[in-house]
Amino acid sequence: MKKEQLKRLQWALGTLAVLMLAIHGYILLKVPSSGVEVIPEQGQREPEARKEASAPEAARKESSPVEAPADPRDRASQKEVEQVGEALRKALASFRLTTPTVRKSGEAYTVSIPHNLNIHRLQFELMEQLGEVDGKIVKAIEDRRRDRMEYTVEVDGDWACRIVLMQRESISALSGRMAIIVDDFGYANNELVRKFLYYPKPLTIAILPGQKASGVVARDARVANREILVHMPMEPLNERFSDEGYTLLAGQDAGTARLRVRAALAQIPHAIGINNHQGSRVTADRVLMKAVMTELKRQDKLFVDSRTSSKSVALQVARELGLRAGANQVFLDAEDKESFIEGQFEKAAAIAGKQGEVIAICHMRKRTFKVLERMIPRLEQQGIRFVYLSEVL
């Protein structure tokens, strides 16, 4: 083996080792120092060294929940038990589920949850919510054959109740769909562009026509099997703008507007439609919008109003002409701050949970991608499904 290949192999093995340490550290960090005793399902095969502890009588004893104390003075108050129930409801709500019914029967809260919900992430959320009321899980019994998880909960050191989670095949964790459009491709073809293009979740790519990298980015987006939009430049009210021969300008006649739309689509031939770049002045012009939508309908393309102005009539005109059309509902990165972007992702997810779907727009920026990498997996665990634009129009 050549020295260069050997170095690469050593580097790869080193990276893998660091990754394993990081995962191990994360697990240790997330599990409380006091620990939660997790008992596996009965009948699960155990190592030879523990065979004595696996005798039927011992197994029944170990896998039994912590019994409620006979003396009421050793139990949590009724108010504290109710706080445990509220903590459970808050943990479930954080996953944007259609509110499951939490039933209280005797000394246990029981709830049915989606079969594809990550129950361990729900457990971490439940632990955090219980911590707010001085509660904690002291024992967990997992029965994988019955898709059942049972927790024993204490509040301020006193036995409180049990929580039983039942995973049901008939319930899905899907709480809504989100289509993300990423604007402003075409200015450059660099590593950040490639990160967006090859990110392993659906992102609809909006490319400006007439820029130095428009053609190559359109080609690469096609290779990456991305849905593509023409990010059509339109004249704004009070912002600076440029015209490379594609911008729709106030006062243009209908023929010129249609020709510019036609030219932009010809440069980016695999685009499924357009959305507007800027355009607060032009999207309020009904005559000009009718010319644009007429050309889009002729080519069987769709339209998304980026909603850069509350006075826009673009969506209304598009629908009047029978065009497949929609509108941006959330600008994810109107402020280039990670905390703001995270909040906007949460806002978009809330809309998806309430309405079933949402269209959101962001821009090709480093911070946006960094937050996107964190938020998409997190929201998927909460039942949000990320889709291409065409799936919500």
C-alpha positions in Angstrom: 0.0 0.0 0.0 1.3 3.4 -0.9 2.2 5.9 1.8 -0.5 8.3 0.7 -3.2 5.5 0.9 -1.9 4.4 4.3 -2.2 8.0 5.6 -5.8 8.3 4.3 -6.7 5.0 6.0 -5.1 6.1 9.3 -7.0 9.4 9.0 -10.3 7.7 8.4 -9.8 5.3 11.3 -8.9 8.2 13.6 -12.0 10.1 12.5 -14.2 7.1 13.2 -12.7 6.8 16.7 -13.3 10.4 17.5 -16.9 10.0 16.2 -17.5 7.0 18.5 -16.2 8.9 21.5 -18.4 11.9 20.7 -21.5 9.6 20.5 -20.6 7.9 23.7 -20.1 11.3 25.4 -23.5 12.5 24.1 -25.2 9.5 25.6 -23.5 10.0 28.9 -24.5 13.7 28.8 -28.2 13.0 28.1 -28.7 10.4 30.8 -29.0 11.9 34.3 -26.2 11.3 36.7 -28.6 9.4 39.1 -29.4 7.1 36.1 -32.7 5.7 35.0 -32.9 1.9 35.5 -34.0 0.4 32.2 -35.2 -3.2 32.3 -35.4 -4.9 28.9 -38.3 -7.0 27.8 -38.8 -10.3 29.5 -37.5 -13.2 27.6 -34.6 -11.3 26.1 -31.5 -13.4 26.1 -28.8 -12.3 28.6 -25.1 -13.0 28.9 -23.9 -16.1 30.7 -22.6 -14.1 33.6 -26.1 -13.0 34.5 -27.9 -16.3 34.1 -28.5 -16.6 37.8 -30.4 -13.3 37.7 -32.5 -14.6 34.8 -34.3 -17.3 36.7 -38.1 -16.9 36.3 -38.7 -15.7 39.8 -35.8 -13.1 39.7 -36.9 -11.9 36.2 -40.4 -11.3 37.5 -39.1 -9.4 40.4 -36.6 -7.3 38.4 -39.1 -6.4 35.7 -41.9 -5.4 38.1 -42.5 -1.7 38.5 -41.7 0.0 41.8 -44.7 -0.6 44.0 -46.6 2.3 45.5 -45.8 2.8 49.2 -48.6 1.6 51.6 -48.1 4.7 53.8 -49.7 7.8 52.1 -47.1 10.0 53.8 -44.5 8.4 51.4 -46.5 9.4 48.3 -46.6 12.6 46.4 -49.7 14.8 46.8 -52.6 14.8 44.4 -51.4 18.2 43.1 -48.0 16.8 42.4 -49.5 13.8 40.6 -51.5 16.2 38.4 -48.3 18.1 37.7 -46.8 14.8 36.4 -49.8 14.5 34.0 -49.3 18.0 32.8 -45.6 17.4 32.2 -46.5 14.3 30.1 -48.9 16.4 28.0 -46.3 19.1 27.5 -43.7 16.4 26.4 -46.2 15.0 23.9 -47.1 18.5 22.6 -43.5 19.2 21.8 -43.7 16.5 19.1 -46.6 18.4 17.5 -48.8 15.3 17.7 -52.6 15.6 17.2 -53.2 15.7 21.0 -53.3 12.1 22.2 -55.7 11.2 24.9 -53.9 10.9 28.3 -55.9 8.6 30.5 -55.6 8.4 34.2 -56.5 5.0 35.7 -55.7 4.3 39.3 -52.0 5.0 39.8 -51.0 5.2 36.1 -51.2 7.7 33.2 -51.6 5.8 29.9 -51.3 7.2 26.4 -51.2 5.7 22.9 -48.5 7.2 20.7 -47.5 6.8 17.0 -45.6 3.6 16.2 -42.9 5.5 14.3 -42.3 8.0 17.1 -38.8 7.9 18.6 -39.8 6.8 22.1 -36.3 7.5 23.5 -36.4 11.1 22.4 -39.8 11.4 23.9 -38.3 10.0 27.1 -35.6 12.7 27.2 -38.3 15.4 26.7 -40.4 13.9 29.4 -37.5 13.9 31.8 -36.9 17.6 31.1 -40.6 18.4 31.7 -40.6 16.4 34.9 -37.5 18.2 36.1 -39.6 21.5 36.0 -41.8 20.1 38.8 -39.0 18.4 40.8 -40.0 15.0 39.3 -37.9 12.3 37.9 -38.1 8.8 36.3 -36.7 6.3 38.7 -37.4 3.1 36.7 -38.2 2.3 33.1 -39.5 -1.1 31.8 -39.3 -1.7 28.1 -41.5 -4.4 26.5 -40.5 -4.5 22.8 -42.8 -7.3 22.0 -45.9 -5.3 23.1 -44.4 -1.9 22.0 -44.8 -0.7 25.5 -42.8 1.5 27.9 -43.6 1.9 31.5 -42.0 4.5 33.8 -42.1 4.9 37.6 -42.1 8.6 38.6 -41.2 10.3 41.8 -41.7 13.9 42.8 -39.4 15.5 45.3 -38.4 12.0 46.5 -41.9 10.7 47.0 -43.5 8.0 44.8 -46.0 9.7 42.5 -47.4 7.4 39.7 -46.6 5.4 36.7 -46.6 6.5 33.0 -47.4 3.9 30.3 -46.7 4.6 26.7 -48.2 2.3 24.1 -47.0 2.5 20.5 -49.8 1.8 18.0 -49.5 0.9 14.3 -52.7 2.6 13.6 -51.3 6.0 14.7 -48.8 7.9 12.5 -46.4 10.6 13.7 -46.9 12.7 10.6 -48.2 16.1 11.8 -47.6 18.1 8.6 -45.5 18.6 5.5 -43.0 21.4 4.9 -41.6 22.5 1.5 -38.5 24.6 1.7 -37.4 26.8 -1.2 -33.8 28.0 -1.1 -33.3 31.3 -3.0 -30.4 33.1 -4.6 -28.5 30.4 -6.4 -26.5 31.5 -9.5 -24.1 34.0 -8.1 -21.4 31.4 -7.5 -20.6 27.7 -7.6 -18.8 26.8 -4.4 -18.8 24.4 -1.5 -21.8 26.0 0.1 -23.8 25.5 -3.1 -22.9 21.8 -3.2 -23.9 21.4 0.5 -27.4 22.6 -0.3 -27.6 20.6 -3.5 -26.6 17.3 -2.0 -28.2 17.6 1.4 -30.2 14.3 1.8 -33.6 15.9 2.3 -35.9 17.6 -0.3 -35.0 21.2 -0.9 -36.4 23.2 -3.9 -33.6 25.2 -5.5 -34.4 28.7 -6.9 -31.8 29.9 -9.4 -31.4 33.5 -10.7 -31.1 33.7 -14.5 -28.3 35.6 -16.1 -25.7 35.2 -13.4 -22.2 33.8 -14.0 -23.0 30.4 -12.4 -26.7 30.0 -13.3 -26.1 27.4 -16.0 -23.7 25.2 -14.1 -25.8 25.3 -10.9 -28.9 24.4 -12.9 -27.0 21.5 -14.4 -25.7 20.3 -11.0 -29.1 20.7 -9.4 -30.6 18.5 -12.1 -27.9 15.8 -11.5 -28.7 16.0 -7.8 -32.4 15.3 -8.6 -33.5 18.6 -7.1 -36.7 20.4 -8.0 -35.7 23.7 -9.6 -37.4 27.1 -9.8 -36.4 30.2 -11.8 -35.8 32.9 -9.2 -37.3 35.6 -11.4 -35.9 39.1 -10.8 -38.6 41.7 -10.4 -38.4 45.4 -9.7 -38.8 46.3 -6.0 -40.2 49.5 -4.5 -37.3 50.9 -2.4 -34.3 48.5 -2.9 -31.4 48.5 -5.3 -31.7 46.0 -8.1 -30.0 45.1 -11.3 -31.2 44.1 -14.8 -29.2 41.4 -16.7 -32.0 41.3 -19.4 -34.4 39.2 -17.4 -35.8 41.6 -14.7 -39.5 42.4 -14.9 -39.9 46.2 -14.7 -42.8 48.4 -13.9 -44.3 49.8 -17.1 -43.1 47.0 -19.3 -45.6 46.0 -21.9 -47.1 42.5 -21.8 -45.1 41.2 -24.7 -41.8 42.2 -23.2 -42.7 40.6 -19.9 -43.7 37.3 -21.5 -40.5 37.3 -23.6 -38.3 37.8 -20.4 -40.1 34.9 -18.6 -39.7 32.8 -21.7 -35.9 33.6 -21.9 -35.4 32.8 -18.2 -37.1 29.5 -18.5 -35.1 28.7 -21.5 -31.8 29.3 -19.6 -32.9 27.0 -16.8 -34.9 24.4 -18.8 -35.7 21.9 -16.1 -37.4 24.5 -13.8 -40.9 23.5 -12.8 -41.9 27.2 -12.4 -40.8 30.5 -11.0 -40.8 32.5 -7.8 -40.1 36.2 -7.5 -36.8 37.7 -6.5 -37.6 41.1 -4.8 -40.6 42.4 -6.8 -42.5 44.5 -4.2 -43.4 47.0 -7.0 -44.1 44.6 -9.9 -46.2 42.0 -8.0 -48.7 44.7 -7.2 -49.2 45.4 -10.9 -52.2 43.3 -12.0 -51.7 43.8 -15.8 -48.0 42.8 -15.6 -48.8 39.8 -13.4 -51.5 38.6 -15.9 -48.9 38.6 -18.7 -46.5 36.6 -16.5 -49.1 34.0 -15.5 -50.3 33.7 -19.0 -46.9 32.7 -20.2 -46.4 30.3 -17.3 -49.7 28.6 -18.0 -48.8 28.2 -21.7 -45.7 26.4 -20.6 -47.5 24.4 -17.9 -45.3 25.9 -15.1 -46.2 26.8 -11.5 -45.8 30.0 -9.6 -44.9 30.8 -6.0 -45.4 34.3 -4.6 -42.4 35.0 -2.3 -44.6 37.6 -0.6 -42.1 40.4 -0.5 -45.1 42.8 -0.3 -48.5 42.6 1.4 -49.9 44.4 -1.7 -49.0 41.6 -4.1 -51.8 40.4 -6.4 -49.6 37.7 -8.0 -51.2 34.7 -6.3 -54.7 35.9 -6.9 -54.1 36.5 -10.6 -52.4 33.1 -10.9 -55.4 31.3 -9.4 -57.8 33.3 -11.5 -56.0 31.9 -14.6 -56.1 28.3 -13.2 -52.3 28.1 -12.6 -50.8 25.8 -10.0 -49.7 28.4 -7.5 -48.9 29.0 -3.8 -47.3 31.6 -1.5 -44.4 31.7 0.9 -45.7 31.6 4.5 -42.5 32.0 6.4 -39.1 33.6 5.6 -36.8 31.4 7.7 -33.8 33.7 7.6 -35.0 37.2 7.3 -32.4 37.8 10.0 -29.0 36.1 9.6 -29.0 34.8 13.2 -29.1 31.2 14.3 -31.5 31.8 17.1 -33.9 33.7 14.8 -33.7 31.0 12.1 -34.4 28.3 14.7 -37.5 30.2 15.9 -38.7 30.6 12.3 -38.3 26.8 11.7 -40.5 26.3 14.8 -43.0 28.8 13.5 -43.2 27.0 10.1 -43.6 23.6 11.8 -46.4 25.0 13.9 -48.2 26.2 10.7 -47.7 22.7 9.1 -49.1 21.0 12.2 -52.2 23.3 12.2 -52.8 23.5 8.4 -51.2 20.2 7.2 -48.6 21.9 5.1 -46.4 25.0 4.8 -44.2 26.7 2.2 -41.1 28.4 3.6 -38.3 30.3 2.0 -34.6 30.6 3.0 -31.4 31.8 1.3 -28.1 30.2 0.4 -26.2 31.2 3.5 -23.8 29.5 5.8 -25.8 30.1 9.0 -29.0 29.0 7.3 -27.4 25.7 6.3 -26.0 25.1 9.8 -29.4 25.6 11.4 -31.1 23.6 8.7 -28.9 20.6 9.4 -29.9 20.7 13.1 -33.6 21.6 12.7 -34.7 19.2 9.9 -33.9 16.0 11.9 -35.4 17.5 15.0 -38.6 18.4 13.3 -38.8 15.1 11.6 -38.8 13.4 15.0 -41.8 15.7 15.8 -43.7 14.4 12.8 -42.9 17.0 10.2 -42.2 15.5 6.7 -40.0 17.5 4.4 -41.2 17.4 0.8 -40.6 19.1 -2.6 -42.7 22.1 -3.6 -44.7 20.2 -6.2 -46.1 18.0 -3.4 -47.9 20.8 -1.7 -49.2 22.6 -4.8 
